[in-house]
Amino acid sequence: MTGQPDFATISIDYVPDRLCVELKSLKLYLWSFRDQGAFHEAVTNQILDDLVAAVSPLSMEVTGDFTVRGGIHTVVTARHEKPARSGKSVPGRGTRRRLG
């Protein structure tokens, strides 16, 4: 960790179950990462883990598209899918939302 700033576009695709993400809360949550030093993979996984814990979606995908650093462009994707009661996934159920 160099202490230099990193910039990223965070995209969140999810199929909600009973709860959804409130945009102002999401914005404030994402701003909480501004002054933290962390690896790209860790940030992306932390966002996924926190949002899954908060809203328990049927499925969620978080993608961090980080700016070029040292000539390397980093895109990190983390996924979660809630198993159906039968243990099988439920594709296409609910409303798909794209934030970011």
PyMOL commands that set and color helices and strands:
alter all, ss='L'
color gray80, all
select helices_A, chain A and resi 23-31+40-55
alter helices_A, ss='H'
color red, helices_A
select strands_A, chain A and resi 8-15+59-69+72-81+97-99
alter strands_A, ss='S'
color yellow, strands_A
deselect
rebuild
show_as cartoon
